[in-house]
Amino acid sequence: MPLHVLLCDSPDEVGRLQYQLLRAGTDAMVDVANDAYQAVDSATRIMPDVVVCELTMDGLSGAEFVRRLRAASGLSRIIAWTWERDPERIAEALEAGVAGYLLKDDGPPEVVQAIVAAPAGGITLSPAVAELVGGELSRISNDGRSVRAELEHVRESVSQGTSAKADFLANISHELRTPVTVAKGIAHVLRNPSVSEDERGEFLEQLGASLDKLMGIVDEIITMAELERGTFRLELAEVDLTPLLRHAVVEVGERYEAVPIEAQIAGRLVAVADGARIASVVTELLDNACRYSPPGGIVELRGRVLDEGVVVTVIDRGEGLHRAVATQSFQEPFSTGEGVLRKEKSGVGVGLHLARQVIVEHGGILWTDPLPGGGTRASFCIPAAQGPAASVVAEPPADVA
């Protein structure tokens, strides 16, 4: 019994296929349609065994054309012989149910072989189509691996973020407990009318120090929140940093009387800066250096003007800050480099991270280096003021320790 074949293509392409069917001696009865809607109508009426169609015709095209043909012709086998070589469109046509997909470059003989094989359930993909589909599958597989790797990275980041949050909560509770306990104890004592005026003054001084520490922690956290939200603002002006550095030496020196601070500061260090913010950075670096220095270990503070800008350096001879810990502190707030359960030093852990962020906001850089003989050198550089103020000759270094 002859095959009933419906050819849907341009007149020239239909003629090529008809000629090849005759030349191959295929026992076939052929109907022709030159547009997609005519093909669907013909498929409905004649129910052909095989439909050969171009998928890029006007009107219906691609996978939609295939679905309409299948709905119209029931059990007809559909072979795409087409110029469409996009892997995604090929995949859509295969999903829609074509029994064969060949490119026009393959030529009529291959199409005739597919026509003959189709009624028996054969599925034909030309080598070029198989290569295109294989390449697309390989790309999808690679993309899948990349997506899985990215998801794993996100999962690790979320896990680390959750862990960092838990560490922060434990750390902040650890840091807040001491000044809160001291403040509560002093408040209780001050309610006792028998406390002398001298003792009351000492207790009030201790209470003020505890409250100052609490306010410092709160201010750091508020500043971090402002940086995260993008609402952090600097009050930039030309400011001489020399008095600020000298004041930081005195302030930190009073906290760590057992650790001498040697200062070598130029007579004038005029920079474009928010003076209060830079003072807090210098105080943080000095506090870190003194905190991790042994009694009698000298901490150095240097301030000078270089071609790159105003450079401030703090050097200690203590335990030393490993590069990995410094990098973690720069990148992750609330990182102290110590386990909370074995903390021997004070500090919430936002200091170094916050200091770097403040310097970056000034258009500068902050970096740390472990020293070969032990200890750490922490430095930052911010833009110097332009004009006469920046060209003042620096005074000889002053030791204000």
ZIBEL-V527307 format. One record per residue. RES is the residue in three letters. SS is DSSP state (helix for helix, strand for strand, loop for the rest). PSI is psi in radians with two decimals (999 if undefined). D_FIRST is the distance of its C-alpha to the first C-alpha in Angstrom with 1 decimal. Layout:
BEGIN
res:RES ss:SS psi:PSI d_first:D_FIRST
res:RES ss:SS psi:PSI d_first:D_FIRST
END
This chain:
BEGIN
res:MET ss:loop psi:2.24 d_first:0.0
res:PRO ss:loop psi:2.62 d_first:3.8
res:LEU ss:strand psi:2.44 d_first:6.6
res:HIS ss:strand psi:2.00 d_first:9.1
res:VAL ss:strand psi:2.33 d_first:12.4
res:LEU ss:strand psi:2.08 d_first:15.9
res:LEU ss:strand psi:2.15 d_first:18.6
res:CYS ss:strand psi:1.81 d_first:22.2
res:ASP ss:loop psi:-3.06 d_first:24.9
res:SER ss:loop psi:2.76 d_first:27.5
res:PRO ss:helix psi:-0.70 d_first:26.6
res:ASP ss:helix psi:-0.78 d_first:27.6
res:GLU ss:helix psi:-0.65 d_first:25.5
res:VAL ss:helix psi:-0.74 d_first:22.4
res:GLY ss:helix psi:-0.70 d_first:23.0
res:ARG ss:helix psi:-0.74 d_first:23.4
res:LEU ss:helix psi:-0.74 d_first:20.1
res:GLN ss:helix psi:-0.77 d_first:18.2
res:TYR ss:helix psi:-0.74 d_first:20.2
res:GLN ss:helix psi:-0.64 d_first:19.3
res:LEU ss:helix psi:-0.77 d_first:15.5
res:LEU ss:helix psi:-0.78 d_first:16.0
res:ARG ss:helix psi:-0.62 d_first:18.6
res:ALA ss:loop psi:-0.10 d_first:16.5
res:GLY ss:loop psi:0.49 d_first:13.8
res:THR ss:loop psi:2.27 d_first:11.2
res:ASP ss:loop psi:1.64 d_first:7.8
res:ALA ss:strand psi:2.54 d_first:8.6
res:MET ss:strand psi:2.14 d_first:9.7
res:VAL ss:strand psi:2.33 d_first:13.3
res:ASP ss:strand psi:2.70 d_first:16.0
res:VAL ss:strand psi:2.48 d_first:19.5
res:ALA ss:strand psi:2.36 d_first:22.6
res:ASN ss:loop psi:0.05 d_first:25.9
res:ASP ss:loop psi:2.85 d_first:27.7
res:ALA ss:helix psi:-0.76 d_first:27.3
res:TYR ss:helix psi:-0.66 d_first:28.0
res:GLN ss:helix psi:-0.66 d_first:25.5
res:ALA ss:helix psi:-0.76 d_first:22.8
res:VAL ss:helix psi:-0.72 d_first:23.8
res:ASP ss:helix psi:-0.76 d_first:23.7
res:SER ss:helix psi:-0.71 d_first:20.3
res:ALA ss:helix psi:-0.62 d_first:18.9
res:THR ss:helix psi:-0.68 d_first:20.6
res:ARG ss:helix psi:-0.78 d_first:19.1
res:ILE ss:helix psi:-0.23 d_first:15.4
res:MET ss:loop psi:1.13 d_first:14.9
res:PRO ss:loop psi:2.79 d_first:12.8
res:ASP ss:loop psi:-0.70 d_first:11.2
res:VAL ss:strand psi:2.40 d_first:13.8
res:VAL ss:strand psi:2.19 d_first:17.0
res:VAL ss:strand psi:2.16 d_first:19.1
res:CYS ss:strand psi:2.62 d_first:22.7
res:GLU ss:loop psi:2.28 d_first:26.3
res:LEU ss:loop psi:-0.06 d_first:28.7
res:THR ss:loop psi:0.40 d_first:31.8
res:MET ss:loop psi:2.77 d_first:31.0
res:ASP ss:loop psi:2.72 d_first:33.7
res:GLY ss:loop psi:-1.98 d_first:33.8
res:LEU ss:loop psi:2.46 d_first:31.5
res:SER ss:loop psi:2.91 d_first:31.3
res:GLY ss:helix psi:-2.54 d_first:31.1
res:ALA ss:helix psi:-0.57 d_first:30.5
res:GLU ss:helix psi:-0.71 d_first:31.0
res:PHE ss:helix psi:-0.76 d_first:28.2
res:VAL ss:helix psi:-0.78 d_first:25.9
res:ARG ss:helix psi:-0.70 d_first:27.2
res:ARG ss:helix psi:-0.68 d_first:26.7
res:LEU ss:helix psi:-0.75 d_first:23.1
res:ARG ss:helix psi:-0.69 d_first:22.5
res:ALA ss:helix psi:-0.55 d_first:24.5
res:ALA ss:helix psi:-0.61 d_first:22.6
res:SER ss:helix psi:0.13 d_first:19.0
res:GLY ss:loop psi:-1.85 d_first:19.3
res:LEU ss:loop psi:0.14 d_first:16.9
res:SER ss:loop psi:2.47 d_first:15.7
res:ARG ss:strand psi:2.33 d_first:16.6
res:ILE ss:strand psi:2.22 d_first:19.3
res:ILE ss:strand psi:2.20 d_first:20.3
res:ALA ss:strand psi:2.17 d_first:23.8
res:TRP ss:strand psi:1.80 d_first:24.5
res:THR ss:strand psi:2.86 d_first:28.1
res:TRP ss:loop psi:-0.19 d_first:31.7
res:GLU ss:loop psi:2.01 d_first:32.9
res:ARG ss:loop psi:0.25 d_first:34.4
res:ASP ss:loop psi:2.16 d_first:36.9
res:PRO ss:helix psi:-0.64 d_first:36.5
res:GLU ss:helix psi:-0.71 d_first:37.3
res:ARG ss:helix psi:-0.63 d_first:34.6
res:ILE ss:helix psi:-0.81 d_first:32.1
res:ALA ss:helix psi:-0.69 d_first:33.2
res:GLU ss:helix psi:-0.70 d_first:32.9
res:ALA ss:helix psi:-0.71 d_first:29.3
res:LEU ss:helix psi:-0.70 d_first:28.4
res:GLU ss:helix psi:-0.59 d_first:30.3
res:ALA ss:helix psi:-0.33 d_first:28.4
res:GLY ss:loop psi:0.38 d_first:25.1
res:VAL ss:loop psi:2.56 d_first:23.4
res:ALA ss:loop psi:-0.06 d_first:21.0
res:GLY ss:strand psi:2.55 d_first:22.1
res:TYR ss:strand psi:1.98 d_first:25.3
res:LEU ss:strand psi:2.63 d_first:25.8
res:LEU ss:strand psi:2.71 d_first:28.7
res:LYS ss:helix psi:-0.48 d_first:28.6
res:ASP ss:helix psi:-0.39 d_first:30.7
res:ASP ss:helix psi:-0.49 d_first:27.9
res:GLY ss:loop psi:2.79 d_first:26.1
res:PRO ss:helix psi:-0.66 d_first:22.5
res:PRO ss:helix psi:-0.74 d_first:21.5
res:GLU ss:helix psi:-0.59 d_first:22.0
res:VAL ss:helix psi:-0.72 d_first:20.0
res:VAL ss:helix psi:-0.72 d_first:17.0
res:GLN ss:helix psi:-0.71 d_first:17.4
res:ALA ss:helix psi:-0.66 d_first:17.8
res:ILE ss:helix psi:-0.77 d_first:14.6
res:VAL ss:helix psi:-0.64 d_first:12.6
res:ALA ss:helix psi:-0.39 d_first:14.9
res:ALA ss:helix psi:-0.82 d_first:15.0
res:PRO ss:loop psi:-0.46 d_first:12.2
res:ALA ss:loop psi:0.08 d_first:13.7
res:GLY ss:loop psi:0.07 d_first:17.1
res:GLY ss:loop psi:2.54 d_first:18.5
res:ILE ss:loop psi:2.24 d_first:21.4
res:THR ss:strand psi:2.21 d_first:22.6
res:LEU ss:strand psi:2.24 d_first:26.1
res:SER ss:loop psi:2.74 d_first:27.4
res:PRO ss:helix psi:-0.69 d_first:30.8
res:ALA ss:helix psi:-0.71 d_first:32.7
res:VAL ss:helix psi:-0.74 d_first:31.4
res:ALA ss:helix psi:-0.69 d_first:32.1
res:GLU ss:helix psi:-0.73 d_first:35.6
res:LEU ss:helix psi:-0.80 d_first:36.2
res:VAL ss:helix psi:-0.74 d_first:35.2
res:GLY ss:helix psi:-0.73 d_first:37.2
res:GLY ss:helix psi:-0.70 d_first:40.2
res:GLU ss:helix psi:-0.71 d_first:40.0
res:LEU ss:helix psi:-0.69 d_first:39.8
res:SER ss:helix psi:-0.74 d_first:42.8
res:ARG ss:helix psi:-0.76 d_first:44.7
res:ILE ss:helix psi:-0.69 d_first:44.1
res:SER ss:helix psi:-0.77 d_first:45.2
res:ASN ss:helix psi:-0.73 d_first:48.3
res:ASP ss:helix psi:-0.68 d_first:49.0
res:GLY ss:helix psi:-0.74 d_first:48.6
res:ARG ss:helix psi:-0.71 d_first:51.2
res:SER ss:helix psi:-0.73 d_first:53.5
res:VAL ss:helix psi:-0.73 d_first:53.2
res:ARG ss:helix psi:-0.73 d_first:54.0
res:ALA ss:helix psi:-0.71 d_first:56.9
res:GLU ss:helix psi:-0.72 d_first:58.1
res:LEU ss:helix psi:-0.68 d_first:57.8
res:GLU ss:helix psi:-0.69 d_first:59.8
res:HIS ss:helix psi:-0.75 d_first:62.4
res:VAL ss:helix psi:-0.74 d_first:62.6
res:ARG ss:helix psi:-0.74 d_first:62.9
res:GLU ss:helix psi:-0.71 d_first:65.7
res:SER ss:helix psi:-0.74 d_first:67.4
res:VAL ss:helix psi:-0.73 d_first:67.4
res:SER ss:helix psi:-0.75 d_first:68.7
res:GLN ss:helix psi:-0.67 d_first:71.4
res:GLY ss:helix psi:-0.72 d_first:72.2
res:THR ss:helix psi:-0.74 d_first:72.6
res:SER ss:helix psi:-0.74 d_first:74.7
res:ALA ss:helix psi:-0.68 d_first:76.8
res:LYS ss:helix psi:-0.76 d_first:77.3
res:ALA ss:helix psi:-0.74 d_first:78.5
res:ASP ss:helix psi:-0.71 d_first:80.8
res:PHE ss:helix psi:-0.79 d_first:82.2
res:LEU ss:helix psi:-0.72 d_first:82.9
res:ALA ss:helix psi:-0.71 d_first:84.7
res:ASN ss:helix psi:-0.79 d_first:86.5
res:ILE ss:helix psi:-0.63 d_first:87.6
res:SER ss:helix psi:-0.65 d_first:89.0
res:HIS ss:helix psi:-0.75 d_first:90.8
res:GLU ss:helix psi:-0.60 d_first:92.3
res:LEU ss:helix psi:-0.45 d_first:93.2
res:ARG ss:helix psi:-0.77 d_first:94.8
res:THR ss:helix psi:-0.96 d_first:97.9
res:PRO ss:helix psi:-0.58 d_first:99.1
res:VAL ss:helix psi:-0.77 d_first:98.3
res:THR ss:helix psi:-0.76 d_first:100.2
res:VAL ss:helix psi:-0.81 d_first:103.1
res:ALA ss:helix psi:-0.74 d_first:103.1
res:LYS ss:helix psi:-0.74 d_first:103.1
res:GLY ss:helix psi:-0.75 d_first:105.9
res:ILE ss:helix psi:-0.73 d_first:108.0
res:ALA ss:helix psi:-0.68 d_first:107.5
res:HIS ss:helix psi:-0.74 d_first:108.7
res:VAL ss:helix psi:-0.72 d_first:111.7
res:LEU ss:helix psi:-0.34 d_first:112.7
res:ARG ss:loop psi:-0.22 d_first:112.9
res:ASN ss:loop psi:2.02 d_first:115.8
res:PRO ss:loop psi:-0.26 d_first:119.1
res:SER ss:loop psi:-0.10 d_first:121.0
res:VAL ss:loop psi:2.27 d_first:119.1
res:SER ss:loop psi:2.87 d_first:121.5
res:GLU ss:helix psi:-0.66 d_first:120.9
res:ASP ss:helix psi:-0.80 d_first:120.5
res:GLU ss:helix psi:-0.68 d_first:117.9
res:ARG ss:helix psi:-0.70 d_first:116.2
res:GLY ss:helix psi:-0.74 d_first:115.9
res:GLU ss:helix psi:-0.75 d_first:114.4
res:PHE ss:helix psi:-0.69 d_first:111.9
res:LEU ss:helix psi:-0.65 d_first:111.0
res:GLU ss:helix psi:-0.76 d_first:110.4
res:GLN ss:helix psi:-0.67 d_first:108.1
res:LEU ss:helix psi:-0.74 d_first:106.3
res:GLY ss:helix psi:-0.71 d_first:105.8
res:ALA ss:helix psi:-0.72 d_first:104.4
res:SER ss:helix psi:-0.73 d_first:101.9
res:LEU ss:helix psi:-0.63 d_first:100.8
res:ASP ss:helix psi:-0.70 d_first:100.5
res:LYS ss:helix psi:-0.76 d_first:98.2
res:LEU ss:helix psi:-0.78 d_first:96.1
res:MET ss:helix psi:-0.63 d_first:96.0
res:GLY ss:helix psi:-0.75 d_first:94.9
res:ILE ss:helix psi:-0.79 d_first:92.0
res:VAL ss:helix psi:-0.74 d_first:90.9
res:ASP ss:helix psi:-0.71 d_first:91.3
res:GLU ss:helix psi:-0.78 d_first:89.1
res:ILE ss:helix psi:-0.69 d_first:86.3
res:ILE ss:helix psi:-0.75 d_first:86.6
res:THR ss:helix psi:-0.71 d_first:86.4
res:MET ss:helix psi:-0.71 d_first:83.3
res:ALA ss:helix psi:-0.70 d_first:81.7
res:GLU ss:helix psi:-0.69 d_first:82.6
res:LEU ss:helix psi:-0.74 d_first:81.1
res:GLU ss:helix psi:-0.66 d_first:77.8
res:ARG ss:helix psi:-0.19 d_first:77.7
res:GLY ss:loop psi:0.34 d_first:78.7
res:THR ss:loop psi:0.12 d_first:81.9
res:PHE ss:loop psi:2.32 d_first:84.3
res:ARG ss:loop psi:2.46 d_first:86.8
res:LEU ss:loop psi:2.53 d_first:89.5
res:GLU ss:loop psi:1.48 d_first:92.8
res:LEU ss:loop psi:2.42 d_first:93.1
res:ALA ss:strand psi:2.88 d_first:96.4
res:GLU ss:strand psi:2.10 d_first:98.6
res:VAL ss:strand psi:2.44 d_first:100.3
res:ASP ss:strand psi:2.02 d_first:102.6
res:LEU ss:helix psi:-0.23 d_first:101.1
res:THR ss:helix psi:-0.88 d_first:104.3
res:PRO ss:helix psi:-0.60 d_first:106.0
res:LEU ss:helix psi:-0.73 d_first:102.8
res:LEU ss:helix psi:-0.74 d_first:102.5
res:ARG ss:helix psi:-0.69 d_first:106.2
res:HIS ss:helix psi:-0.69 d_first:105.8
res:ALA ss:helix psi:-0.66 d_first:102.8
res:VAL ss:helix psi:-0.80 d_first:104.9
res:VAL ss:helix psi:-0.79 d_first:107.6
res:GLU ss:helix psi:-0.85 d_first:105.3
res:VAL ss:helix psi:-0.62 d_first:103.3
res:GLY ss:helix psi:-0.57 d_first:106.4
res:GLU ss:helix psi:-0.48 d_first:108.0
res:ARG ss:helix psi:-0.56 d_first:105.1
res:TYR ss:loop psi:1.29 d_first:105.2
res:GLU ss:loop psi:-0.41 d_first:108.9
res:ALA ss:loop psi:-0.10 d_first:108.3
res:VAL ss:loop psi:1.83 d_first:106.0
res:PRO ss:loop psi:2.50 d_first:107.8
res:ILE ss:strand psi:2.11 d_first:105.9
res:GLU ss:strand psi:2.17 d_first:106.9
res:ALA ss:strand psi:2.31 d_first:106.0
res:GLN ss:strand psi:1.68 d_first:105.8
res:ILE ss:strand psi:2.25 d_first:105.1
res:ALA ss:loop psi:2.70 d_first:105.6
res:GLY ss:loop psi:-0.62 d_first:108.2
res:ARG ss:loop psi:2.35 d_first:105.5
res:LEU ss:loop psi:1.44 d_first:101.8
res:VAL ss:strand psi:2.07 d_first:100.6
res:ALA ss:strand psi:2.84 d_first:96.9
res:VAL ss:strand psi:1.83 d_first:94.5
res:ALA ss:strand psi:2.88 d_first:93.9
res:ASP ss:loop psi:1.84 d_first:94.2
res:GLY ss:helix psi:-0.76 d_first:97.4
res:ALA ss:helix psi:-0.70 d_first:97.0
res:ARG ss:helix psi:-0.75 d_first:93.4
res:ILE ss:helix psi:-0.68 d_first:94.6
res:ALA ss:helix psi:-0.69 d_first:97.6
res:SER ss:helix psi:-0.61 d_first:95.3
res:VAL ss:helix psi:-0.82 d_first:93.2
res:VAL ss:helix psi:-0.75 d_first:96.3
res:THR ss:helix psi:-0.70 d_first:97.7
res:GLU ss:helix psi:-0.80 d_first:94.4
res:LEU ss:helix psi:-0.74 d_first:94.4
res:LEU ss:helix psi:-0.71 d_first:98.1
res:ASP ss:helix psi:-0.77 d_first:97.7
res:ASN ss:helix psi:-0.80 d_first:94.8
res:ALA ss:helix psi:-0.78 d_first:96.9
res:CYS ss:helix psi:-0.66 d_first:100.0
res:ARG ss:helix psi:-0.63 d_first:98.0
res:TYR ss:loop psi:0.24 d_first:96.6
res:SER ss:loop psi:2.52 d_first:99.8
res:PRO ss:loop psi:2.77 d_first:102.3
res:PRO ss:loop psi:2.30 d_first:105.8
res:GLY ss:loop psi:-0.21 d_first:107.6
res:GLY ss:loop psi:2.22 d_first:104.4
res:ILE ss:loop psi:2.35 d_first:104.8
res:VAL ss:strand psi:2.34 d_first:102.3
res:GLU ss:strand psi:2.45 d_first:102.3
res:LEU ss:strand psi:2.18 d_first:101.4
res:ARG ss:strand psi:2.38 d_first:101.1
res:GLY ss:strand psi:2.17 d_first:100.6
res:ARG ss:strand psi:2.87 d_first:100.5
res:VAL ss:strand psi:2.17 d_first:99.1
res:LEU ss:strand psi:3.08 d_first:96.8
res:ASP ss:loop psi:-0.57 d_first:94.9
res:GLU ss:loop psi:-0.38 d_first:91.8
res:GLY ss:strand psi:-2.83 d_first:93.7
res:VAL ss:strand psi:2.18 d_first:95.8
res:VAL ss:strand psi:2.23 d_first:95.2
res:VAL ss:strand psi:2.30 d_first:96.3
res:THR ss:strand psi:2.40 d_first:96.2
res:VAL ss:strand psi:2.22 d_first:97.1
res:ILE ss:strand psi:2.33 d_first:97.7
res:ASP ss:strand psi:2.86 d_first:98.4
res:ARG ss:loop psi:0.62 d_first:99.1
res:GLY ss:loop psi:-2.47 d_first:97.6
res:GLU ss:loop psi:-0.46 d_first:94.6
res:GLY ss:loop psi:2.47 d_first:92.2
res:LEU ss:loop psi:1.96 d_first:89.0
res:HIS ss:loop psi:2.59 d_first:86.0
res:ARG ss:helix psi:-0.68 d_first:83.5
res:ALA ss:helix psi:-0.70 d_first:80.7
res:VAL ss:helix psi:-0.71 d_first:82.9
res:ALA ss:helix psi:-0.77 d_first:83.8
res:THR ss:helix psi:-0.76 d_first:80.2
res:GLN ss:helix psi:-0.71 d_first:79.3
res:SER ss:helix psi:-0.68 d_first:82.2
res:PHE ss:helix psi:-0.75 d_first:81.3
res:GLN ss:helix psi:-0.52 d_first:77.7
res:GLU ss:loop psi:2.07 d_first:78.2
res:PRO ss:loop psi:2.77 d_first:80.9
res:PHE ss:loop psi:0.44 d_first:82.8
res:SER ss:loop psi:2.08 d_first:82.5
res:THR ss:loop psi:-0.25 d_first:85.9
res:GLY ss:loop psi:0.06 d_first:85.1
res:GLU ss:loop psi:2.59 d_first:86.6
res:GLY ss:loop psi:2.45 d_first:85.3
res:VAL ss:helix psi:-0.65 d_first:86.6
res:LEU ss:helix psi:-0.27 d_first:88.0
res:ARG ss:helix psi:0.45 d_first:90.1
res:LYS ss:loop psi:2.19 d_first:91.1
res:GLU ss:loop psi:-0.30 d_first:94.5
res:LYS ss:loop psi:2.73 d_first:94.6
res:SER ss:loop psi:2.87 d_first:94.4
res:GLY ss:loop psi:2.35 d_first:91.8
res:VAL ss:loop psi:-0.52 d_first:88.7
res:GLY ss:loop psi:0.00 d_first:86.6
res:VAL ss:loop psi:-0.18 d_first:85.9
res:GLY ss:helix psi:-1.04 d_first:88.7
res:LEU ss:helix psi:-0.70 d_first:87.2
res:HIS ss:helix psi:-0.82 d_first:83.9
res:LEU ss:helix psi:-0.71 d_first:85.7
res:ALA ss:helix psi:-0.79 d_first:88.1
res:ARG ss:helix psi:-0.74 d_first:85.3
res:GLN ss:helix psi:-0.73 d_first:83.6
res:VAL ss:helix psi:-0.75 d_first:86.8
res:ILE ss:helix psi:-0.71 d_first:87.4
res:VAL ss:helix psi:-0.70 d_first:83.9
res:GLU ss:helix psi:-0.45 d_first:84.5
res:HIS ss:loop psi:-0.06 d_first:87.5
res:GLY ss:loop psi:0.39 d_first:85.4
res:GLY ss:loop psi:-2.91 d_first:86.7
res:ILE ss:strand psi:2.67 d_first:85.7
res:LEU ss:strand psi:2.36 d_first:87.0
res:TRP ss:strand psi:2.83 d_first:86.6
res:THR ss:strand psi:2.63 d_first:88.1
res:ASP ss:strand psi:2.26 d_first:88.9
res:PRO ss:strand psi:2.46 d_first:90.1
res:LEU ss:loop psi:2.49 d_first:93.3
res:PRO ss:loop psi:-0.65 d_first:93.6
res:GLY ss:loop psi:0.12 d_first:96.9
res:GLY ss:loop psi:2.52 d_first:95.6
res:GLY ss:loop psi:-3.09 d_first:95.2
res:THR ss:strand psi:2.50 d_first:93.1
res:ARG ss:strand psi:2.07 d_first:93.5
res:ALA ss:strand psi:2.29 d_first:91.9
res:SER ss:strand psi:2.67 d_first:92.0
res:PHE ss:strand psi:2.71 d_first:90.8
res:CYS ss:strand psi:2.25 d_first:91.0
res:ILE ss:strand psi:2.79 d_first:91.0
res:PRO ss:loop psi:2.35 d_first:91.7
res:ALA ss:strand psi:2.72 d_first:95.3
res:ALA ss:loop psi:2.55 d_first:96.9
res:GLN ss:loop psi:2.66 d_first:97.1
res:GLY ss:loop psi:-2.90 d_first:100.4
res:PRO ss:helix psi:-0.65 d_first:104.0
res:ALA ss:helix psi:-0.56 d_first:103.5
res:ALA ss:helix psi:-0.25 d_first:101.2
res:SER ss:helix psi:0.13 d_first:103.4
res:VAL ss:loop psi:2.36 d_first:106.5
res:VAL ss:loop psi:2.28 d_first:107.8
res:ALA ss:loop psi:2.49 d_first:107.2
res:GLU ss:loop psi:2.85 d_first:110.2
res:PRO ss:loop psi:2.64 d_first:110.8
res:PRO ss:loop psi:2.49 d_first:108.8
res:ALA ss:strand psi:2.32 d_first:110.5
res:ASP ss:loop psi:1.92 d_first:110.8
res:VAL ss:loop psi:0.25 d_first:110.8
res:ALA ss:loop psi:999 d_first:110.0
END
